[in-house]
Amino acid sequence: MTPVREGRAPPRGVEAGSVVYAVGDIHGRADLLDRLVDKIGADARTRPEPRKVLVYLGDYVDRGPDSRRTIDRLIAQGGDGFERVFLKGNHEDAMLRFLDDAAAGPSWMGFGGAATLSSYGVDAFAAPPDGTGRLEHIRARLRDNLPGEHRAFLEGLAPHHTEGGYFFAHAGVRPGVALDRQDPMDLMWIRDEFLDSREDFGKIVVHGHSIRPWPEVRPNRIGIDTGAFASGVLTSVVLSRAGRGFIQTP
C-alpha cells in the first residue's frame, strides 16, 4: 500500500466512462518511465472504462541521466488506445529559454541542465575552440544536436489540463485567481503560496514539482512528485469514478 500524507480529497471524480492516469516528474529517468508505462498498461487492461487518458505533468528533462531518451520515449508513445496530454514543467521552460538566450544558461545548468546537455552529447564545461563565449558555444552545440522533433515536442507542451473535477498543472495554481486566468509562469513555477493554501480552487489540483517521499493528498490538491531522479520512485495517480489509487516504480 502506498503511503499517503494526511487529508482526503473530496469526491469530485472524472467523467463516467473515463480513467485518468497522471504521471509525476520523470527528470531523465527513462528506465523508470518504461517500467511505469508497463504498469499503467497492465492496470488499464483490467478496467472497464472505454476512455483512458494519460497526463504527464512535466519535468521530463534534467537531473537524471537520460533526458534525450526520455523525450524519445514520450514522442514514440501511442497506438495503444490512450489519449495523451503532455504538460510543460519549469525545467522544460528553462531549457527552452537557454535555447533562445545563452544568458539563461547558468541558472538552468545550476539546477540540472548539465545532465540534459550531456544526454545530447554536449559538454557543459568544455572551452569553445573558436574563441566564442562558452555559453554561446554550448547553446550552439545543443541547438545542433537537438532533433527537430524534440524541439517541436518541447514547444508544443500544454500549460494545464482539466478532467471532470480535476485540474492538472506542473507546479500548482495561484490562490485567489480563477483557474481559467492562471499565469503560465505560476502553473510551472509556483511553490509555497500554493502548497500552503487551504483555498478551495474549484477543482482538485493534481501537480508535481515539489518533492515528497510519498504521494501527498490534501482536500484541494494531490502532489505526486516523489523525486524519481534520486529515489527511483516514479508515481502515477489513477482517477476514476470508482475512486483514486496510485501506481509506482520500481
WODAMO-V574228 format. One record per pair of residues at least 24 apart in sequence whose C-alpha atoms are under 8 Angstrom apart, sorted by the first residue. I is the first residue (numbers start at 1). J is the second residue. D is the distance in whole Angstrom. If there is no record, write none. Layout:
i,j,d
I,J,D
I,J,D
//
This chain:
i,j,d
2,214,7
2,215,8
2,246,7
3,214,6
3,215,7
4,214,6
4,215,5
4,216,6
4,217,6
5,214,7
5,215,7
5,216,5
5,217,6
5,218,8
6,216,7
6,217,6
6,218,7
7,217,6
7,218,5
7,219,6
8,217,6
8,218,6
8,219,5
9,204,7
9,217,7
9,218,6
9,219,4
9,220,6
9,221,7
9,222,8
10,219,6
10,220,8
12,164,7
12,165,5
12,166,7
12,203,7
12,204,8
13,164,6
13,165,5
13,166,7
13,239,7
13,240,6
13,241,5
13,243,8
14,163,6
14,164,4
14,165,6
14,166,7
14,239,7
14,240,6
14,241,6
15,163,7
15,164,5
15,240,8
15,241,7
16,49,8
16,240,8
16,241,6
17,48,8
17,49,5
17,50,6
17,51,6
18,49,5
18,50,7
18,51,5
18,52,6
18,53,7
18,240,6
18,241,8
19,49,6
19,51,6
19,52,5
19,53,6
19,238,7
19,239,6
19,240,5
19,241,8
20,52,6
20,53,5
20,54,6
20,55,7
20,238,6
20,239,5
20,240,6
21,52,8
21,53,6
21,54,5
21,55,6
21,236,6
21,237,6
21,238,5
21,239,6
22,54,6
22,55,5
22,56,6
22,57,7
22,206,8
22,236,5
22,237,5
22,238,7
23,54,8
23,55,6
23,56,5
23,57,6
23,224,7
23,234,8
23,235,6
23,236,4
23,237,7
24,56,7
24,57,6
24,58,7
24,207,7
24,208,5
24,224,5
24,225,5
24,226,7
24,234,7
24,235,6
24,236,6
25,57,7
25,58,6
25,59,5
25,60,6
25,208,6
25,209,7
25,224,8
25,225,6
25,226,8
25,227,7
25,228,7
25,234,7
26,58,8
26,59,6
26,60,5
26,61,7
26,228,6
26,229,7
26,234,7
27,59,6
27,60,5
27,61,5
27,62,5
27,63,6
27,64,5
27,67,7
27,228,7
27,229,6
28,60,6
28,61,5
28,62,6
28,63,7
28,64,4
28,65,5
28,66,4
28,67,4
28,68,7
28,69,8
28,70,6
28,116,8
28,229,7
29,64,6
29,65,7
29,66,6
29,67,7
29,70,7
29,228,7
29,229,6
30,66,6
30,67,7
30,69,6
30,70,5
30,73,7
32,228,8
32,232,7
32,233,8
32,234,6
32,249,7
32,250,7
33,70,8
33,234,7
35,249,7
35,250,7
36,234,7
36,235,8
36,236,8
36,247,8
36,248,7
36,249,6
36,250,8
39,247,7
40,247,7
51,82,7
51,83,8
52,81,7
52,82,5
52,83,6
53,82,5
53,83,5
53,84,6
53,85,8
54,82,6
54,83,6
54,84,5
54,85,6
55,84,6
55,85,5
55,86,6
55,87,8
56,84,8
56,85,6
56,86,5
56,87,6
57,86,7
57,87,5
57,88,7
57,89,7
57,168,7
57,169,6
57,170,5
57,207,7
57,208,6
58,86,7
58,87,5
58,88,5
58,89,4
58,90,8
58,92,8
58,170,6
58,208,8
59,88,7
59,89,5
59,90,7
59,91,5
59,92,6
59,170,8
59,209,8
60,89,8
60,91,8
60,92,7
61,91,7
61,92,7
61,113,8
61,116,6
62,91,7
62,111,8
62,112,5
62,113,5
62,114,7
62,115,6
62,116,5
63,111,7
63,112,4
63,113,7
63,114,8
63,115,6
63,116,7
63,229,6
64,115,7
64,116,8
64,229,5
64,230,8
65,115,6
65,116,7
65,119,7
66,115,8
66,116,7
66,119,6
67,115,8
67,116,5
67,119,6
68,116,7
68,119,6
68,120,6
69,119,8
71,150,7
72,150,8
75,153,7
85,158,8
85,161,8
86,157,6
86,158,6
87,157,5
87,158,5
87,159,6
87,160,6
87,161,8
87,169,7
87,170,7
88,154,8
88,157,5
88,158,6
88,159,6
88,160,8
88,170,7
88,188,7
89,170,5
89,171,7
89,188,5
89,189,8
89,209,8
90,170,8
90,188,5
90,189,6
92,154,7
93,188,8
96,154,8
96,155,8
98,139,7
99,139,6
99,142,8
99,143,7
102,135,6
102,136,6
102,139,6
103,135,7
105,135,7
117,142,7
120,145,6
120,146,7
121,145,7
159,184,6
159,187,7
159,188,8
160,187,7
165,202,8
165,203,5
165,204,6
166,203,5
166,204,5
166,205,6
166,206,7
167,203,6
167,204,6
167,205,5
167,206,6
168,205,6
168,206,5
168,207,6
169,205,7
169,206,6
169,207,5
169,208,8
170,207,5
170,208,5
170,209,6
171,207,6
171,208,6
171,209,5
171,210,7
172,205,7
172,206,8
172,207,6
172,208,8
173,205,8
175,199,7
175,201,7
//
